């Protein structure tokens, strides 16, 4: 049953309570975190710090954003390095990546954090147009270089991507963007791991990059339990790391309890 718009403290308590029945089982030990477009893996540090403190082995993918196949290959490369089952986590565009890469045999479960999760033959650009976000309704917000790489206009990045981050940090992220090849957003998927692997989701309640309604659609379609973090921006993994880490740990314990 999905959780809906709980306050952070109540949400964290509920997740930890529901995780309790599986506490006696060993959780999946390995967590692999996949970032979204225009940013890099450093944004996962607050979540990674919590997971590491709680005893998990955390790895992060630095995908090049040069093509969708390149980003999937970078993720599979990190998955190959793990010593056992993995909970694979994706934020934003990283959700498309884990949907494709998640068929990897080491992946035991998937967690989507304010993320896309297309089906086979779908792409996130097409789906985003069906349920447009604030970004999609902001003309000129996305710029493109002559050789086809995209970025979010630096003066709009703090407002659209990270309004709940400290202004100085959001401005730094705006100026340190990893440019993403335009066609990474429009490449149709050839696999949909959420059809065969257990799935959990996080909706960022005030997301302006992906419509929260689209996030809900994805998770409901995947029959995934999900939480709604009220007031959270697209940078939910940075601004609400405890709640995001709690969902990941719940996934790790739930899957671990079912793993022989």
QUILINKA-V146986 format. One record per residue. N is the residue number from 0. PSI is psi as a letter, one per 20 degrees, with the letter a starting at -180 (* if undefined). OMEGA is omega as a letter, one per 20 degrees, with the letter a starting at -180 (* if undefined). NEAR is the number of other C-alpha atoms within 10 Angstrom. Layout:
((N | PSI | OMEGA | NEAR) (N | PSI | OMEGA | NEAR))
This chain:
((0 | p | a | 8) (1 | q | r | 16) (2 | q | a | 15) (3 | o | r | 14) (4 | l | r | 16) (5 | q | r | 14) (6 | q | a | 13) (7 | g | a | 17) (8 | g | r | 10) (9 | h | r | 12) (10 | g | a | 21) (11 | g | r | 17) (12 | g | a | 14) (13 | g | a | 14) (14 | g | a | 17) (15 | h | r | 17) (16 | g | a | 12) (17 | h | r | 12) (18 | i | a | 18) (19 | g | a | 13) (20 | h | a | 12) (21 | j | a | 17) (22 | h | a | 16) (23 | h | r | 10) (24 | q | r | 15) (25 | p | r | 15) (26 | r | r | 23) (27 | p | a | 25) (28 | h | a | 20) (29 | p | r | 23) (30 | p | r | 27) (31 | p | a | 22) (32 | p | a | 23) (33 | p | a | 28) (34 | r | r | 26) (35 | a | a | 25) (36 | q | r | 22) (37 | i | r | 18) (38 | a | r | 19) (39 | a | a | 20) (40 | i | a | 15) (41 | h | r | 13) (42 | i | r | 16) (43 | i | a | 18) (44 | g | a | 14) (45 | h | r | 17) (46 | g | a | 22) (47 | g | a | 23) (48 | g | r | 15) (49 | g | a | 17) (50 | g | r | 22) (51 | g | r | 13) (52 | h | a | 9) (53 | j | r | 11) (54 | j | r | 11) (55 | q | r | 18) (56 | o | a | 17) (57 | p | r | 18) (58 | q | r | 19) (59 | q | r | 21) (60 | p | r | 22) (61 | n | a | 18) (62 | q | a | 25) (63 | h | a | 18) (64 | k | r | 26) (65 | h | r | 17) (66 | q | r | 17) (67 | g | r | 25) (68 | h | r | 16) (69 | g | a | 15) (70 | h | r | 24) (71 | g | r | 22) (72 | h | r | 17) (73 | h | r | 19) (74 | g | r | 26) (75 | h | r | 21) (76 | g | r | 13) (77 | h | r | 15) (78 | h | r | 27) (79 | h | a | 12) (80 | i | a | 10) (81 | q | a | 18) (82 | j | r | 11) (83 | a | a | 14) (84 | q | a | 21) (85 | q | r | 26) (86 | o | a | 28) (87 | p | a | 30) (88 | p | r | 27) (89 | p | r | 26) (90 | p | r | 26) (91 | c | r | 23) (92 | h | r | 24) (93 | h | r | 27) (94 | h | r | 27) (95 | h | a | 33) (96 | g | a | 33) (97 | h | r | 33) (98 | g | r | 28) (99 | g | a | 28) (100 | i | a | 25) (101 | i | r | 29) (102 | i | r | 19) (103 | p | a | 15) (104 | h | r | 12) (105 | i | a | 19) (106 | o | a | 24) (107 | i | a | 24) (108 | r | a | 27) (109 | q | r | 28) (110 | p | r | 27) (111 | p | a | 32) (112 | o | a | 31) (113 | l | a | 34) (114 | q | r | 34) (115 | q | r | 29) (116 | m | a | 32) (117 | r | r | 25) (118 | r | r | 22) (119 | p | a | 14) (120 | i | r | 11) (121 | r | r | 18) (122 | q | a | 20) (123 | h | r | 24) (124 | g | r | 18) (125 | g | a | 15) (126 | h | r | 16) (127 | h | r | 17) (128 | h | r | 11) (129 | h | r | 10) (130 | m | a | 15) (131 | q | r | 19) (132 | r | r | 18) (133 | g | r | 14) (134 | g | a | 20) (135 | h | a | 18) (136 | j | a | 11) (137 | n | a | 11) (138 | p | r | 8) (139 | j | a | 12) (140 | h | r | 16) (141 | p | r | 15) (142 | q | r | 15) (143 | p | r | 16) (144 | r | r | 11) (145 | h | a | 7) (146 | j | r | 8) (147 | k | r | 13) (148 | q | a | 17) (149 | q | r | 22) (150 | q | r | 21) (151 | p | a | 24) (152 | p | a | 17) (153 | h | a | 19) (154 | i | r | 12) (155 | i | a | 18) (156 | g | a | 23) (157 | h | a | 22) (158 | h | a | 16) (159 | g | a | 22) (160 | h | a | 22) (161 | l | a | 26) (162 | i | r | 20) (163 | j | r | 20) (164 | q | r | 18) (165 | p | a | 11) (166 | g | a | 13) (167 | g | r | 10) (168 | g | r | 12) (169 | h | r | 20) (170 | h | r | 18) (171 | g | r | 13) (172 | h | r | 20) (173 | h | a | 22) (174 | i | a | 14) (175 | k | a | 13) (176 | q | r | 18) (177 | o | a | 21) (178 | p | a | 20) (179 | p | r | 24) (180 | p | a | 21) (181 | h | a | 20) (182 | i | r | 16) (183 | h | a | 24) (184 | i | a | 18) (185 | j | r | 14) (186 | o | a | 18) (187 | q | r | 20) (188 | q | r | 20) (189 | i | r | 15) (190 | q | r | 19) (191 | n | a | 23) (192 | h | a | 25) (193 | i | r | 27) (194 | h | a | 14) (195 | i | a | 12) (196 | q | r | 16) (197 | q | a | 20) (198 | q | r | 24) (199 | q | a | 23) (200 | q | r | 30) (201 | p | r | 29) (202 | p | r | 30) (203 | o | a | 30) (204 | h | r | 22) (205 | k | a | 21) (206 | p | r | 26) (207 | i | r | 23) (208 | g | r | 23) (209 | p | r | 27) (210 | p | r | 24) (211 | h | r | 24) (212 | h | r | 15) (213 | h | r | 21) (214 | g | r | 27) (215 | g | r | 22) (216 | g | a | 15) (217 | g | a | 21) (218 | h | r | 24) (219 | g | r | 14) (220 | h | r | 13) (221 | j | a | 21) (222 | l | a | 17) (223 | p | r | 21) (224 | p | a | 16) (225 | q | r | 23) (226 | q | r | 26) (227 | o | r | 25) (228 | o | a | 24) (229 | p | r | 16) (230 | i | a | 14) (231 | q | r | 24) (232 | a | r | 28) (233 | h | r | 27) (234 | k | a | 26) (235 | h | a | 26) (236 | h | r | 25) (237 | h | a | 20) (238 | h | r | 20) (239 | l | a | 18) (240 | h | a | 20) (241 | g | a | 20) (242 | g | r | 25) (243 | g | r | 24) (244 | h | r | 20) (245 | h | r | 21) (246 | g | r | 26) (247 | g | a | 26) (248 | h | r | 24) (249 | g | r | 22) (250 | g | a | 25) (251 | g | a | 28) (252 | h | a | 23) (253 | g | r | 23) (254 | h | r | 23) (255 | h | r | 23) (256 | h | a | 17) (257 | i | a | 12) (258 | p | a | 13) (259 | * | * | 4))
